[in-house]
Amino acid sequence: MSLPSAPQLLRGQKALVTGANSGIGKATAIALGRAGADVVVNYVAGRDAAEDVVREIESSGVRAYAYEADVSQEDQVGAMVSHMVREFGTVDVLVANAGLQRDAALTDMTVEQWRKVLDVNLTGQFLCAREAAKEFLRRGVVPEVSRSAGKVVCMSSVHQVIPWSGHVNYASSKGGVQMLMATLAQELAPHRIRVNAVAPGAIRTPINRSAWDTPEAESELLRLIPYRRVGDPEDIANVVVALASDLFDYVVGSTIYVDGGMTLFPGFATGG
């Protein structure tokens, strides 16, 4: 999908995007580069895809590199942020996007499936936000770069408020992201650090391909979307760029739903 490029809202800033070699993370990393930021493309598998993203970002005239790290592992997250500070000098923007699904009915779900999703989707965001916040606090506000000392954008989901039968681990992780984000926002705002979240609805990404890759599946999905189209990764990326910019400097502790109105659907309003 072709969308207008954002102006240079983030010129001179340094951004880290986790899970950035595909889907929403890829689109976000590219959009941040087009907005003027130097970008670290984090991935846990698929180096070739990550390097492709790096090349596309660099075509915007900014710097980028790929970094392999499992965001659920404390030592790897610490090493990733330390490496970024050495390479780029600092961190201005963290997009905590990495996430996965391990789906099963409740009675079939294993503890390993439960823990893996919580470890990546929730603990991973905590670890990345903690390490980024240390750098934000160390550096403080640099007025010629941004009015904020740092920005964290947590990637949540409409399933932080919409129950999702058969996905109890994923829905629980995203519900946790909502309270993680709000609590971090409250704690860090006095230091001029802004924490917010984006909650995507149905987006055309590899993780949910079966929901939209046939006309029949897409037709069924569109019944739940008042705007009557499935979202594209760029729809999320554009909101992330805006949230990370000074245009949204007074937005703190908010979740922006990017879902074509999915959370307005009458059945969801009653949990049905």
CORRAMO-V695943 format. One record per backbone hydrogen bond with DSSP energy under -0.5 kcal/mol. NH is the residue of the N-H (numbers start at 1). CO is the residue of the C=O. E is the energy in kcal/mol with one decimal. If there is no record, write none. Layout:
NH_CO_E ; NH_CO_E
This chain:
3_1_-0.5 ; 9_7_-3.0 ; 10_35_-2.8 ; 11_8_-1.0 ; 12_36_-1.4 ; 13_10_-2.3 ; 15_38_-3.3 ; 16_93_-2.5 ; 17_40_-2.2 ; 18_95_-2.2 ; 20_42_-3.0 ; 25_22_-0.7 ; 26_22_-1.6 ; 27_23_-2.1 ; 28_24_-2.4 ; 29_25_-2.6 ; 30_26_-2.2 ; 31_27_-2.2 ; 32_28_-2.5 ; 33_29_-1.8 ; 34_30_-2.2 ; 35_31_-1.5 ; 36_33_-1.7 ; 37_32_-2.4 ; 38_13_-2.6 ; 39_63_-2.2 ; 40_15_-2.6 ; 41_39_-0.6 ; 41_65_-2.9 ; 42_17_-2.3 ; 42_40_-0.9 ; 43_67_-1.8 ; 50_46_-1.9 ; 51_47_-2.7 ; 52_48_-1.8 ; 53_49_-1.8 ; 54_50_-2.2 ; 55_51_-2.3 ; 56_52_-1.9 ; 57_53_-2.5 ; 58_54_-2.7 ; 59_55_-1.2 ; 60_57_-2.0 ; 61_58_-2.1 ; 62_57_-0.7 ; 65_39_-1.4 ; 67_41_-2.3 ; 69_43_-2.3 ; 69_67_-0.5 ; 71_69_-0.7 ; 73_70_-2.1 ; 74_72_-0.6 ; 77_73_-2.2 ; 78_74_-2.3 ; 79_75_-2.1 ; 80_76_-2.1 ; 81_77_-2.3 ; 82_78_-2.2 ; 83_79_-2.4 ; 84_80_-2.0 ; 85_81_-2.2 ; 86_82_-2.0 ; 87_83_-2.4 ; 88_84_-3.3 ; 89_84_-0.6 ; 89_85_-1.4 ; 92_14_-2.8 ; 93_14_-2.3 ; 94_151_-2.7 ; 95_16_-3.0 ; 96_94_-0.6 ; 96_153_-2.0 ; 97_95_-1.6 ; 104_166_-1.4 ; 108_105_-1.4 ; 109_105_-1.6 ; 109_106_-0.5 ; 114_110_-2.2 ; 115_111_-3.1 ; 116_112_-2.6 ; 117_113_-1.6 ; 118_114_-2.1 ; 119_115_-3.1 ; 120_116_-2.0 ; 121_117_-2.6 ; 122_118_-1.8 ; 123_118_-2.4 ; 124_119_-1.2 ; 126_122_-2.1 ; 127_123_-2.8 ; 128_124_-2.2 ; 129_125_-2.5 ; 130_126_-2.6 ; 131_127_-2.1 ; 132_128_-2.4 ; 133_129_-2.6 ; 134_130_-1.7 ; 135_131_-1.3 ; 136_132_-2.5 ; 137_133_-2.8 ; 138_134_-2.0 ; 139_135_-2.4 ; 140_136_-3.1 ; 143_141_-0.6 ; 145_142_-2.6 ; 146_142_-2.2 ; 149_192_-3.2 ; 150_192_-0.9 ; 151_92_-2.2 ; 152_194_-2.8 ; 153_94_-3.0 ; 154_152_-0.6 ; 154_196_-2.8 ; 155_96_-2.2 ; 156_154_-0.8 ; 156_198_-3.2 ; 158_200_-2.1 ; 160_157_-1.8 ; 161_158_-1.8 ; 162_158_-1.8 ; 163_161_-0.6 ; 167_164_-2.1 ; 171_167_-2.8 ; 172_168_-1.9 ; 173_169_-2.1 ; 174_170_-2.2 ; 175_171_-2.2 ; 176_172_-2.0 ; 177_173_-1.8 ; 178_174_-1.6 ; 179_175_-1.3 ; 180_176_-2.7 ; 181_177_-3.0 ; 182_178_-2.2 ; 183_179_-2.3 ; 184_180_-2.6 ; 185_181_-2.6 ; 186_182_-2.0 ; 187_183_-2.3 ; 188_184_-2.8 ; 189_185_-1.8 ; 191_188_-1.9 ; 192_189_-2.4 ; 193_188_-1.4 ; 194_150_-2.4 ; 194_192_-0.5 ; 196_152_-2.4 ; 197_254_-2.7 ; 198_154_-2.3 ; 199_256_-2.8 ; 200_198_-0.6 ; 201_258_-2.0 ; 203_201_-0.7 ; 204_231_-2.5 ; 205_203_-1.7 ; 208_205_-1.3 ; 209_206_-1.2 ; 211_208_-2.0 ; 212_209_-1.9 ; 213_209_-2.0 ; 218_214_-2.7 ; 219_215_-2.3 ; 220_216_-1.9 ; 221_217_-2.2 ; 222_218_-2.6 ; 223_219_-0.8 ; 223_220_-0.6 ; 224_221_-2.0 ; 225_222_-1.3 ; 226_224_-0.6 ; 227_260_-2.1 ; 228_225_-2.0 ; 231_202_-2.4 ; 235_232_-1.7 ; 236_232_-0.8 ; 236_233_-0.6 ; 237_233_-2.3 ; 238_234_-2.3 ; 239_235_-0.9 ; 240_236_-2.2 ; 241_237_-2.4 ; 242_238_-1.9 ; 243_239_-2.6 ; 244_240_-2.2 ; 245_241_-0.7 ; 245_242_-1.0 ; 248_242_-0.5 ; 248_245_-1.4 ; 249_246_-1.6 ; 251_248_-2.0 ; 252_250_-0.7 ; 253_195_-2.5 ; 256_197_-2.5 ; 256_254_-0.5 ; 257_255_-0.6 ; 258_199_-2.1 ; 258_256_-0.5 ; 259_257_-0.6 ; 262_259_-1.3 ; 264_261_-2.1 ; 265_262_-1.7 ; 268_265_-0.9 ; 269_265_-1.6 ; 270_266_-0.8 ; 271_268_-1.4 ; 272_267_-2.7
